[in-house]
Amino acid sequence: MRQHKGFATRMRPAGRTGAPVRTGTTAQRVLIAQGVALGALTLGLLVLELPGIVREVRIWRMIKLRSGAKRPR
């Protein structure tokens, strides 16, 4: 019996009739592809925003931004 190459399938036990049973492999591949796409989009956004982040950090250093309350003078 030939199976379609696009779907990961598993055969039923002997004695049962019907079509092959699909496994979760196809859904898993889609999920992995979505994760890769989301990661690439996030990385691209970070690269685009990096010059602005560096500029902000320089400004914070110039004004000596500290966390917490300022010391009294």
Buried (B, 14 or more C-beta within 10 A) or exposed (E): EEEEEEEBBEEEEEEEEEEBEEEEEEEEEEEEEEEEEEEEEEEEEEEEEEEEEEEEEEEEEEEEEEEEEEEEE
